[in-house]
Amino acid sequence: MSELVIKLTNGKEVKMDRNTMEVINRYVRFELSLEALARELNLEGWEEAYELVKKVPAWIAWIPPSFFSYEKDRLLSKLKSR
């Protein structure tokens, strides 16, 4: 199965799995700093975390992690059918 990946300008790829979604969801819903977000996702610093947050669509950031796998599978099947 294909994976959803966010590619940063420095070439680093962040795989959008359940763990990543839980951290991003915590960032948008609670007071999690960009530094803490970077630490939890093993990014270089707040700049990479900020770039990631800018590239993740808002509806994905707000979706509950438990619902994310369903939506990911639905999106990937749409992309494959094109």
DRENMARZA-552139 format. One record per residue: y negated, z, x of N, C-alpha, C, CB in turn; residue number from 1; residue in three letters. Coordinates in pm, whole numbers. Atoms other than C-alpha are relative to their C-alpha. Glycine has a CB too. Example, Ala and Ser with C-alpha at 12.3 -4.5 7.8 and 13.67 -1.06 7.14 Angstrom:
BEGIN
MIPA     n.y     n.z     n.x    ca.y    ca.z    ca.x     c.y     c.z     c.x    cb.y    cb.z    cb.x    k    r
MIPA     119       0      89     450     780    1230    -120       0      90      -3     125     -99    1  ALA
MIPA     119      -6     -82     106     714    1367    -109      73     -77     -46    -142      41    2  SER
END
This chain:
BEGIN
MIPA     n.y     n.z     n.x    ca.y    ca.z    ca.x     c.y     c.z     c.x    cb.y    cb.z    cb.x    k    r
MIPA     118       0      84       0       0       0    -124       0      88       0     121     -95    1  MET
MIPA     126       5     -71    -350     -76     116     -75     131     -17     -86    -118     -49    2  SER
MIPA      81    -121       6    -599     198     181    -146     -37     -12      24      89     124    3  GLU
MIPA     145      16       2    -966     230     102     -55      62     127     -63      66    -127    4  LEU
MIPA      56     -45    -127   -1161     263     425    -150     -26       0      70     -70     120    5  VAL
MIPA     144      17     -20   -1531     315     493     -20     -22     150     -84     125     -53    6  ILE
MIPA      23      32    -140   -1635     148     818    -144      35      36      29    -151      29    7  LYS
MIPA     132     -41     -46   -1927     306    1003     -52    -102     100       5     141      62    8  LEU
MIPA      61      99     -88   -2170     108    1219      51       8     143    -149      15      -1    9  THR
MIPA     -51     -14    -136   -2020     247    1540     146     -45      12     -14     144      46   10  ASN
MIPA    -136      51      -2   -1681      99    1444     105      99     -49      35     -41     137   11  GLY
MIPA     -94    -101      48   -1519     423    1331      32     -27    -146     -57     143      18   12  LYS
MIPA     -43      19     138   -1317     394    1011      42     135     -58     116    -101      -8   13  GLU
MIPA     -34    -124      69   -1288     681     763      87     -38    -118    -128      79     -46   14  VAL
MIPA     -93      29     108    -981     657     540     -33      90    -119     147      19      46   15  LYS
MIPA      34     -74     120   -1060     761     184     129      48     -67     -83     -88     -98   16  MET
MIPA    -119     -60      59    -760     980     109     -41     124     -80     105      36     111   17  ASP
MIPA      30    -116      85    -733    1291    -107     -78     107      75     131      60     -54   18  ARG
MIPA      70    -101     -80    -846    1526     173    -147     -38      19      69      18     136   19  ASN
MIPA     137      47     -19   -1155    1317     247     -78      13    -130      -2    -146      49   20  THR
MIPA      66     -10     130   -1234    1303    -124     -34     144     -37      87     -63    -107   21  MET
MIPA      27    -141      29   -1205    1681    -158    -122      49      77     122      87      34   22  GLU
MIPA     114     -43     -82   -1453    1733     127    -130     -63     -52      23     -38     148   23  VAL
MIPA     120      68      51   -1701    1473      -6     -39      58    -136      24    -152     -11   24  ILE
MIPA      27     -58     131   -1668    1616    -356     -65     137      14     130      11     -82   25  ASN
MIPA      61    -130     -26   -1746    1963    -221    -144     -16      50      82      79     104   26  ARG
MIPA     135      25     -52   -2048    1817     -37     -98     -31    -114       3    -118     100   27  TYR
MIPA      94      39     105   -2200    1661    -351     -15     108    -108      46    -129     -65   28  VAL
MIPA       7    -101     107   -2122    1954    -584     -53     135      47     137      18     -59   29  ARG
MIPA      40    -131     -51   -2197    2252    -361     -88     -16     123     124      84      34   30  PHE
MIPA      88       5    -117   -2416    2341     -66      81      -7     129     -92     123       2   31  GLU
MIPA     -70      25    -125   -2213    2191     216     -93     -84      85     139     -71     -22   32  LEU
MIPA      95      73     -85   -2432    2080     506      66    -124      60     -53      90     111   33  SER
MIPA     -52     119     -67   -2397    1746     681      78      38     126    -114     -97      36   34  LEU
MIPA     -72     -46    -118   -2290    1935     994     140      47     -38     -77     113      70   35  GLU
MIPA    -130     -48      46   -2009    2106     801      87    -116     -47     -17     103    -113   36  ALA
MIPA     -72     120      44   -1910    1774     643      56     -74     120     -92     -92     -82   37  LEU
MIPA     -45      68    -122   -1891    1615     988     115      76      66    -118     -15     100   38  ALA
MIPA    -105     -82     -61   -1683    1904    1122     132     -15     -76     -42     148       3   39  ARG
MIPA    -122       5      79   -1434    1890     835      66    -138       1     -30      40    -143   40  GLU
MIPA     -55     136      -2   -1392    1511     859      17     -55     142     -90     -93     -79   41  LEU
MIPA     -14      39    -141   -1380    1503    1241     -92    -116      38     143     -37      29   42  ASN
MIPA     101      99     -37   -1697    1297    1272     -80      54     118     -94     -33    -121   43  LEU
MIPA      74     -38    -120   -1924    1300    1577    -115      97     -28     -54    -124      67   44  GLU
MIPA     113     -87      31   -2217    1470    1406     -55     -31    -137    -109     -14     104   45  GLY
MIPA      57      16     133   -2444    1485    1105     -42    -143     -27    -118      92     -17   46  TRP
MIPA      41     139      20   -2561    1126    1165     114     -83     -59     -47     -61     133   47  GLU
MIPA    -115      72      55   -2210     988    1104      30      47    -142     124      20      90   48  GLU
MIPA     -24     -54     134   -2169    1219     805    -101     -59     -99      -8     155       0   49  ALA
MIPA     104      57      86   -2499    1093     661      29    -147     -30    -138      14      66   50  TYR
MIPA     -33     141      21   -2396     730     710     118     -14     -97      34     -68     134   51  GLU
MIPA    -115       3      91   -2063     799     538     -44      29    -144     106     102      45   52  LEU
MIPA      47     -36     133   -2235     966     243     -79    -115     -63     -86     128       6   53  VAL
MIPA      76     113      52   -2472     669     209      90    -115     -43     -99     -49     105   54  LYS
MIPA     -88     113      29   -2181     422     206      99      26    -113      76     -38     123   55  LYS
MIPA     -94     -32     108   -1962     605     -45     -74     -15    -133      60     146      15   56  VAL
MIPA      65      13     130   -2052     492    -399      -5     134     -73      72    -105     -86   57  PRO
MIPA      21    -129      66   -2186     779    -610     113      34     -97    -132       1     -73   58  ALA
MIPA    -106     -30      97   -1917     745    -877     126      47      69      30    -122     -86   59  TRP
MIPA    -117     -46     -76   -1649     789    -609     -23     142      51      30     -96     119   60  ILE
MIPA      30    -133     -53   -1824    1092    -462      13     108    -107    -141       3      60   61  ALA
MIPA      -3     -98     107   -1838    1263    -802     132       8     -73    -107     -31     -98   62  TRP
MIPA    -129       1      70   -1486    1178    -920      86     117      49      73    -137      22   63  ILE
MIPA     -88    -109     -45   -1242    1473    -914     111     -55      90      61      74    -122   64  PRO
MIPA    -104      48     -92    -996    1438    -623     134     -25     -68      18      99     112   65  PRO
MIPA    -127      20      69    -703    1469    -863       5    -134     -73      25     114     -99   66  SER
MIPA       8     128      70    -821    1155   -1045     -18    -117      97    -115       2    -100   67  PHE
MIPA      30     103     -98    -901     967    -724     116     -95      26     -42      64     130   68  PHE
MIPA    -113      88     -33    -550     836    -651      24    -102    -111     127      83      23   69  SER
MIPA     -14      93     112    -529     682    -999    -105    -112      11     -14      75    -136   70  TYR
MIPA     108      99     -11    -867     508    -956      20     -91     121    -135      71       8   71  GLU
MIPA     -23      80    -121    -780     394    -603     107    -105     -26      41      91     118   72  LYS
MIPA    -107      95      31    -456     234    -722     -50    -110     -95     120      73     -63   73  ASP
MIPA      54      97      95    -641      65   -1009     -91    -101      71     -78      73    -113   74  ARG
MIPA      89      88     -75    -909     -75    -775      77     -94      92     -99      82      80   75  LEU
MIPA     -77      82     -93    -656    -196    -520      79    -109     -74      95      87      81   76  LEU
MIPA     -73     101      75    -452    -375    -787     -95    -110     -49      74      65    -120   77  SER
MIPA      99     101      38    -770    -550    -907     -33     -91     118    -127      68     -53   78  LYS
MIPA      34      79    -118    -853    -659    -553     115     -95      38     -34      93     119   79  LEU
MIPA    -116      83     -34    -500    -792    -495      15    -117     -97     127      84      -1   80  LYS
MIPA     -18     104     100    -508    -995    -817    -105    -111      10      -4      61    -139   81  SER
MIPA     105     102     -15    -821   -1188    -711      46    -115      84    -125      60      62   82  ARG
END
